[in-house]
């Protein structure tokens, strides 16, 4: 095998590795595209609960380190 042949073969190997990597990424994206993450569901449930609490007439409590919502007006 000559030097030119080894260059062509190594370039082909690199292209095959890149193609396999791309196909693996695309496969995992399409495989998981329809699934909903458990953490996302938990966060959505917490957000709904928080909206219900606030709609119930309770005032929102602040932590001591939080600024007022209109701090920028001062």
C-alpha positions as CSV (number, residue, x, y, z in Angstrom):
1,X,0.0,0.0,0.0
2,X,1.5,3.3,-1.0
3,X,1.4,6.6,0.9
4,X,-1.5,7.9,-1.2
5,X,-3.5,4.8,-0.6
6,X,-3.0,5.1,3.2
7,X,-4.1,8.7,3.1
8,X,-7.3,7.8,1.2
9,X,-8.1,4.9,3.5
10,X,-7.5,7.0,6.6
11,X,-9.8,9.7,5.2
12,X,-12.5,7.1,4.5
13,X,-12.2,5.7,8.0
14,X,-12.6,9.2,9.4
15,X,-15.7,9.8,7.3
16,X,-17.2,6.5,8.4
17,X,-16.6,7.3,12.0
18,X,-18.2,10.8,11.6
19,X,-21.2,9.2,9.8
20,X,-21.7,6.6,12.5
21,X,-21.5,9.3,15.2
22,X,-24.0,11.4,13.4
23,X,-26.4,8.5,12.8
24,X,-26.1,7.5,16.5
25,X,-27.0,11.1,17.6
26,X,-29.9,11.2,15.1
27,X,-31.2,7.8,16.2
28,X,-31.2,8.8,19.9
29,X,-33.0,12.0,19.1
30,X,-35.7,10.3,17.1
31,X,-36.0,7.5,19.6
32,X,-36.6,9.9,22.5
33,X,-38.5,12.6,20.7
34,X,-41.9,11.4,21.8
35,X,-41.0,10.6,25.4
36,X,-41.8,13.1,28.1
37,X,-39.2,13.4,30.8
38,X,-40.2,12.5,34.4
39,X,-38.5,15.6,35.7
40,X,-40.5,17.7,33.3
41,X,-43.7,16.1,34.5
42,X,-42.8,16.7,38.1
43,X,-42.0,20.4,37.4
44,X,-45.2,20.9,35.6
45,X,-47.2,19.4,38.5
46,X,-45.4,21.6,40.9
47,X,-46.1,24.7,38.8
48,X,-49.8,23.8,38.6
49,X,-49.9,23.3,42.4
50,X,-48.2,26.7,42.9
51,X,-50.7,28.4,40.5
52,X,-53.6,26.8,42.4
53,X,-52.2,28.0,45.8
54,X,-51.7,31.6,44.5
55,X,-55.2,31.6,43.0
56,X,-56.6,30.5,46.3
57,X,-56.0,34.0,47.8
58,X,-52.7,33.3,49.5
59,X,-50.0,35.8,49.1
60,X,-46.7,34.8,47.7
61,X,-44.0,34.5,50.4
62,X,-40.6,35.7,49.7
63,X,-37.3,34.5,51.0
64,X,-35.2,37.0,52.9
65,X,-32.6,37.1,50.1
66,X,-35.1,38.0,47.4
67,X,-35.6,41.6,46.2
68,X,-39.0,43.3,45.7
69,X,-40.5,42.9,42.3
70,X,-40.2,46.6,41.6
71,X,-36.6,47.0,42.8
72,X,-35.5,48.6,39.5
73,X,-38.0,51.5,39.9
74,X,-36.2,52.9,42.9
